[in-house]
Amino acid sequence: MTSKLFLLDGMALVYRAHFALVSRPIFTSKGVNTSALFVFTNTLLDILSNQQPTHIAVAFDTEAPTERHREFPEYKIQREAMPEDIVWALPHVRRLLEAFNIPALICDGYEADDIIGTLVRRAEKQGFESYMVTPDKDFGQLVSERNFIYKPGRMGDAAEILGLPEVRAKWGVERPEQVIDIIGLWGDVSDNIPGVPGIGEKTAGKLINQYGSVEKLLARTAELKGKLRQNLEEHRDRALLSKRLATINCEVPIDVDSEKLKLHPPDEAKLKQLLVEFEFNSIGRRLFGDDFKAGRGLETPPTATASRVPTTEASSEEAGPAAESPAVGEKKANLKTLADVAHDYQVVSTAKARADLVQALAGKSSFALALRTDGADSRQARLIGLAFACEARAGWFVPMPRVADQVTAILNEFRSVFEEERIEKIGYDLKFVLGALKWAGVSVRGRMFDVMLAHALIEPDLRHSIEFLSEAFLGYSPAAAGTTQGGQGELSLSDSQASGEAEHAVEAVDLVWQLRSVLEPLLKEKSQERVFYEIEAPLVPVLVDVEFDGVRVDARVLAEFAELLAKEMAGHERAIYRLAGAEFNLNSPKQLGEILFEKLKLADSPKKTRTGQYATDEQTLILLAGEHEIVRHLLEYRECSKLKSTYVDALPAAIFTKTGRVHTTFHQLATATGRLNSQNPNLQNIPIRTKLGREIRKAFVPREEGYLFLSADYSQIELRIIAALSRETTMIEALKSGVDIHVATAAGVF
């Protein structure tokens, strides 16, 4: 009999389990959300009963940084803070595994992927049949005749098992290990692996099929043309870095043998105790028979909100052990669609009908507004239509002509209601809506209610798309959600004049109208009313104005600085070659490592990356700065190179030709702390620490004569808040007197 090893990616499965029931969570009678624990346990039981493994383990990540983080500090940096319910669930998942007598494996400095990869390769040599239980696509690189990916089923469906034929078909590769080559070019948004700009999954697959690997492709870029060749040659190091980041390390020094992985019977007493603690009646009956009783938890806590549809634990289980939430786009059979509800959606296409609509809107205290555009850039998006609603299941769509002057004329017809401050404007991502209208020449005034921002304050850990909000709060699956564009989901629909698309546009604004009445009381319940109405909502039109005004950038200053940087880089390059005694590719970590550590021998025991190359990252070089003059030149060369590529060459391309200014986009929801996030371009990280970096700031100039820049910085804001809340006299005095607060705090402590 063949031994069957099942290795579970613990963190990935717990996250998946959490979001599986996010719209209908399971709570104990004490109000504890046990959804992640419940779904994870059911998934585990399905594997044990249906697959009958002989060996099993669950691998987890640790908080310790890995070689990937050291080589690329931005690795996974974009991920939001872990939801509190998952933070609570993780230690209890381990308690359950202990009761099941299933080992939980960790190894500081390595990810769960690496642990699984290491054990799979060891097991393969011993003749095992191994199954990697994970939703992660990266594991395709480990599939072989004996190694498989096991993806737990969704919504009660059977699990999916991927072997060699499935991986080859999915990725279009000859060999599974080429998966990492595709990711090297394509990147991986979920892990913040950058890839090469302009290369998507299909192009990556085509190139790897033709050339075999990233390395072979980069050696033959002369055979390519145009932008593709340019991107590959400019970002060759990025492609190689991305491949390294995606490569699963199969040499983890973890002391685990096959005997430790053997499946043993559970500790029934301990397991029953936990099932009673978590009030898992259905799981208990599944394991121990109908006589098992664990008490009764509530599917919603005592302060249940409209977002939660009351269900029972048993009904949740019937939906499948890993029933997916609306957050991952699964359409549930019990959700209504437009075909199930009576609605009155009208297309308003004549001047008389528009005048009647304006009169109707003018008599309302509020209305919902959405735009239909051909893109997600508010500066340049062509307006295709307006959508309005001021009652549920009803609304209007106003199509726009293609001629710009005619669009302006129609917008002017609605100007009075847009600018009426008495009327509240309700929308989804109102900053996009207001911005697009402002670029079209119309300002929107009055109180704002943005359902996206409201939900971000109510449930900051969840997703905020129209689709998710509609399914979770209204029990409705929108057709319009499929056409939502943009990083935060602007209601921008595709350029089609079909009546069905107009219907979807009105459906979207209708849902926005309905969501407002659901979300407003939740703001009060969560004590977020003041934050919403006094901070977040009023900030929207302010950000629209700031983005619209932009900032003037003097391209001539940047061009002159680019020449200076090029000269500086050339000087450092000559010095490096002289000190090295040879010419080599400065951007090749492999060649640089050989020069520094084999030829110049700058370290007795040089650090290496997980791929076996010498580490040549900035932190490593800083530690070696006193060892040899070449290191100083390398660091300064890299600074010049980064300034040139990231800022000096990129900023001129961001100048909007119509205004001669740079118009960044500010996001209110991009950070867990609520701090504004600037993108396209990022104006929050213009260098200031070094002399060369400060030169870039000279390119930012006031818009015209008579204007100047005002710099306002609320110094040490966090410490001021701490001092005020704690009423700590030493800190308060230090802040008032202007002395160095850090010195004063340290003196007080020691």
Number of C-alpha atoms within 10 A of each C-alpha: 4 9 14 20 26 27 28 24 23 24 19 17 23 22 18 22 26 25 24 27 24 21 22 21 26 30 22 21 17 11 16 19 26 24 27 27 24 29 26 23 21 19 19 17 17 16 18 15 9 8 11 15 20 18 20 25 22 24 22 21 22 15 9 12 14 18 18 22 15 16 20 17 12 14 19 16 12 13 13 13 12 11 14 10 17 22 11 15 22 17 11 16 20 17 16 19 19 16 20 18 19 21 19 18 19 16 18 14 16 24 26 24 24 21 26 30 23 19 22 26 18 16 20 16 9 11 12 20 20 28 25 27 24 21 15 15 13 17 25 26 19 24 24 21 11 19 22 24 27 21 18 23 18 18 20 15 13 11 15 12 15 20 20 20 15 15 23 18 10 11 21 19 21 16 17 21 18 23 28 24 30 32 28 27 33 25 27 20 12 12 15 17 25 21 28 25 17 13 18 15 14 12 15 24 22 15 17 22 17 12 14 17 20 23 15 12 19 18 12 11 16 11 8 12 9 7 11 16 16 14 15 23 17 14 17 23 17 20 28 20 21 28 27 21 27 23 25 25 18 18 14 19 10 14 8 11 11 14 8 14 21 18 20 13 9 15 13 13 9 14 20 20 13 18 20 16 12 23 24 26 21 23 21 20 14 12 14 13 11 11 8 18 17 19 14 16 22 21 25 23 19 11 8 13 16 14 20 19 17 17 14 18 24 12 10 22 18 13 16 19 26 29 24 25 24 23 20 13 14 13 18 17 9 9 15 16 15 16 7 9 10 9 14 13 21 17 17 18 13 11 11 10 13 19 14 13 16 17 14 12 20 18 10 13 12 21 22 26 27 28 29 28 25 19 19 21 16 23 19 13 16 20 23 22 22 21 27 29 27 22 14 16 19 19 26 25 26 24 20 21 15 11 8 12 10 12 18 15 11 16 18 14 14 18 16 17 23 24 14 15 15 14 20 18 23 25 32 31 21 26 26 26 22 26 24 25 19 17 15 19 12 19 18 20 17 17 16 24 28 23 27 24 21 26 22 17 21 20 14 17 16 17 18 22 21 28 25 23 26 23 23 22 18 19 19 22 25 21 18 24 22 12 16 21 17 13 10 20 19 27 29 27 24 15 15 11 12 8 11 12 18 26 21 22 30 31 29 30 33 28 26 29 29 20 25 20 11 16 23 18 15 20 20 13 13 11 13 17 18 11 14 23 16 11 11 18 19 16 15 24 19 12 19 22 15 15 18 21 15 18 20 19 22 18 19 11 16 24 15 11 21 20 13 14 20 15 13 15 21 13 13 21 20 13 16 22 15 12 16 16 12 9 14 14 10 15 11 13 17 15 15 19 19 14 18 21 18 13 11 15 14 17 12 7 8 16 14 13 15 21 13 9 15 21 23 21 14 15 11 15 18 15 10 17 16 12 14 13 13 22 20 18 20 22 17 16 22 17 17 23 17 13 21 22 13 12 22 24 16 14 22 18 13 16 21 14 9 7 13 17 22 24 22 22 24 22 18 21 18 16 14 13 9 14 12 15 16 16 13 12 18 14 18 11 9 14 16 12 8 9 9 16 17 13 14 21 15 13 19 17 15 14 16 8 6 6 9 10 9 6 5 6 7 7 9 11 10 10 15 17 11 13 18 13 9 11 11 11 11 14 21 17 14 17 18 11 10 8 11 10 20 13 11 15 13 9 9 10 7 5
